[in-house]
Amino acid sequence: MIRELIVCVLEGRDIDVKDLPMDMADVDESLNDMEIDDILECVISYIHGVSSDRAGRKEDALRLFNEYCADCEYLKLVCKETIEMCRKKEREGRIRIQNKMREFRFEVIDWEDREWVMKLIEYFYVMGMKNVEHLNAEIELLEKSDECRASNQSGIECVRIDESGRAENMLVRRNKPTMSLDEFADKLMASMKNEVKVIDDTEPEEKYTRNELIMKDNERDWRGSNRGNTIGMG
């Protein structure tokens, strides 16, 4: 079952995890002593993470991707070089990660090839770390958007305009509860502009899937690293 689910994840097809255990079995042996099926069980949390992510359960997805990456490091399923590359934020590290992802090929799957299986584990680890990065950014953006919307809503006041063109808040007692009509209009327009900006900022996250965003991000880094190769051509 887990092999079929792995193929679905690799090919971007729908996955059904209702019969998939939530956790892998306890591992007491070293990596060299683990059977291939035992190694494949390590991706259970990653598959659940993909399922949660597609369903919009971002907090659950973040926890599951973190869990998978932590298991890979604890069980030494990925090398230190890959771990360090994924933790680096500068451009060079991102380009090296992109090249590492390009090395993995799943057009021909060989479940009996231990080396291929380890590359699969590493590929999911890299994708998991990228997912963690993107999910953290998305969750932070959503929290800020909610705060901004709440702030904008609380900023709209019930006012009364007197004959002199002054606006008075009827819901709050103040010593001098006055505001000019122009000042109130400016405040309201600024609030509306902030609301529009929040909506615009959240749209890219809704238009693309997680993997599409990651691949776009990787492609942008890769193009940037090769831009210098076009100098003097033609």
N, C-alpha and C positions, 0 to 999 in steps of 0.2 A: 504493500500500500504506500509506504513512504517513498518508494522509488517513483511511483506514478505521480505523487504530489510534487516531488522535486522537478520532474519533467514539466509539469504544469506551471510551476513557478518560473522556470527557465524560459518557457515559451510565452509567458504572460497570459496563460489561460486561466479560467475560473478554477478555484480550488474549493473542495469540501472537506473541512477539518472536523466534522462532528464525531467521527470515529477515531480521530487521532489523539493519542494520549497528550496530556498537557506538559508532561515532563519526561525526559529520557530516564532510563534505568540508571541506578548508581553504577559508577565505573570505578573499579578497584585496581585495575591493571594499568600498566604503562601503555603508551601509544603503540609501541612495537608489538605488544601482545594482543591488541584489540583486533577483533575480526572486522571485516568491511561493513557488515550489517550493524555492528555496534557503533562504528564511526558515523554511519549515516544517521543513526538515531540522534546524534548530536544536533542535527539541524531542525529538530522538532520545534524548538522555541522560535527559530527563524521563520518557519512556515506559518506558525500561529501569528507571528508578528506581521507577516505579509497579509494574512487574512484580516487581522484587526485593522491594519492600515487601510485596506481597500474598503472596509466597512465604515471608515470614518472614526474609529475609536483610537484617537491619536495617543492618548495617555497609555493605553494598554499596549499599543504597538511600540511605543518608546521603551516601555519596561521590558518587553519581550526581545527586542533587538539588543538592548543592553545586556540582557541575560545571556543571549546567544554569544555575543562577543566576549563576555566575561568567561563563559565556559570554554571557549576556544583558547583563551589565554591561559586559563588554569590547567587545562589538559594538554597544553603545548601543541595544539593542532595547527597553529600558525607560527611562523618563525618570528624572531624578534625584529628583523628588518621590516617585515610587513606591518607589525604593530607600531613601530616607530614612524613609518611612513604615514600611516592613517592618523596618527596623533599630531603630525605637523600641519600647520595651517598655512605656511607660506606657499607661494606659487610652485616652487620646485618640488615640494612634497606632493602637491596635488597632481602635477604632471607625471611623477613617478608612479603614483597610484593608478592614473589613467592607463599608463603603459602596462602596468601589472594586470589590469582588468582585460586589456586587449589580448593578453597572452592566453587567457582561458577560452577554450573552444568546446562547445557542447553540441556541434552538428553531429558528431559521432560519439555516442555514449557507450562506455565500456565499464560496467559495474564491477568487473573482476580486476580491472586495472587499478591497483592501489594508488599509484601516482596520480591518476586522473581524479580519483575520489578525493585525494588530499587537495588537489587544485580546486575542486568544487567547494570544499570546506573553506578554503582561503578566499575564493570568489564571494561566497556568501558573507564571510567576515568583512571584507572590504565594503560590500553593499550594505551590510548591517551598520557599519560605522558611518557611512554616508547617510543612511536613513536616520540615524540618531542625530546627526548634525542638522539635517533638514527639518526633522520633527521638532527639535528644540526651538529652531527659528520660527516654525509655524505656530507652535503653542504660545511662544512669547508674543508673536504678532497678534494672535487672537485675543490674548489677555489684554494687550494694550488697546486693541480695537474696542473691546467691551468696556474698558475703563473710559475711553474717549467718548463712546456713545452715552454712557451713563452721565458723564460730565456735561455733555452737550444737552441732554434732556433736563438735567437739574438746573442748567443755566437759563432755560426759558422761563420767564416770569410773567405773572398776570399783572397787567398794568392798567392804570387809569390815566387818561390824558386830560389835563385841565385846560382852561381857556387860554392860558399863557403858553401852551405848548410844552408843558412839563409832564413827565411820566412818573407815576407813583406806583410802587409795588403794594398791592392791596393785601398781600398775604403775610408780609413781614413788617413788624413794627420797628421803625428806626427814628432817630431824632430828626433827620432830614432825609426822608425817603424820596428824593427827587433825582431825575435823570432827564436830560433833554431828549426830545424825540429823535434827533439826529444821532445822538450817542447810542440810544437804544437800537436804532436801525443798523448802525455800524456793528454793534455787538451781535445782533441776530444774524447778519450776513456772514460775519466771521465764523459763527457757530455752524452755519449751514455749509460753508466752505470746508470746515474741518470734517464734517460728516461725509461729504463727498470724497474727500481725500482718503479717509479710512476705507471706504468701499472700494475705491480704485486700487488701493494698496493690497487688498485681499484677493482681488480677482485672479492674478496669475496662479495662486495656489489652488484655485478651484478649476482652472482650465486644463491643468495637466496632472497626470498621475505621478506618484512618487518616483517611479523609475524613469519616467520621461524627464522630470526635472533634474534628476541626477545625471542622466545621460547628456542633457543639454549643458549642464554645468561642466561635465567632464570634457565635452566637445569644445566648449569655449576655451578651457585651459589648454587643450591639445592644439587648437588652432593658433592660440597665442604663442605657444612654444615653437611653432614652426613658421611663424610669420616672417622671421628674418631670412628664411631660406629663399624667399621670393625676390630678394634684393638683387638687382642686376640681371634678372631673367628677362627674356624677350628680346 
